Amino acid sequence: QALAILQHEGLITRKQGLGTFARPDVDGIPARIDYAYEFTELISAAGYKAEVKTLTIGPDCASPEAVRRLDCLLGEPMLRVRKLFLANDIPAIYVDEVLPTVAILGAYDPAELQQPIWHFIDQRCHRRVKYVLSEVLPALADGELAELLQVALGTPLLKFIEVFYDAKNEPVALAHIHFNADLIHFHALRKVSPVI
């Protein structure tokens, strides 16, 4: 069953009578768009020294987008976390995350929010993130993004809008992520549908 899953994911090939083989062309892909990476690991895998800086941690209110994506109430209290990930001291990824404060069970140390949000959700919300639904969009650096990522106004960026789901398929958190496309690249393994 494990081999069938790896074959479905395109990581191995299986040839009857010959055996099972790793796919070196896929294994060498540094960042697949269909995987949820810890961003420090993603930056390190790209050959850079990774660092994360927490910009702000504080209260917020649910926006219309949060209502739509997280199935919460407009104005509901939220925890907002903004982080900047550096690659060799150059801003590479800007992350803006929100989750309903009602989901957080008990006190926590703000330093815990430097880790990926799914670890915090697991530890402090007692809900395990099962998968992440990502919407991939092009974006241009406006004033705030240009300043944060240290790029010129209007620089093309890659934007992910991500919703984190638990084992019950319920949305837990929402993130807006902007990548400096000069530093971080993604690849997709796209399979050709069989001809009928």
C-alpha angles and dihedrals in degrees: 000000000000090000091050090054092049090048091050089051090052095242097118140024124216123207118189111241093009106062142236121316134193115237104237092187090059096036089059095056105114098204126015116198091218094062127082105227132189099244095227088056091047091053093045091049088055088059100258134120105253127218133167125210121192107219101183139351117187152110123304138165127247111266124212088262092053089049090053097043102034100034092234133132124274109261093014111154112266137181112233123199124185119191137175121207118205130206111201087340092306117118107252109160131024116198127192112184134178133184132171111267090219087070093060111092112206135331124327139185111250088225087070088071092068087077121077112292093242090062091052091048090051094048103035104025096037090227122119116221107232100181144350123229109210128194109200117210139167115243140180123224110254122192097285095041092045090053095045096046093036094233133129120273110272095023110154113250135182112239128197122191104197133189117194116215129198129219090277090057090248119142113248109172142006127217136186110202127186121193127202097233092206090065108027124050130178132203131201128212103217119188123212113236113240115257111249 
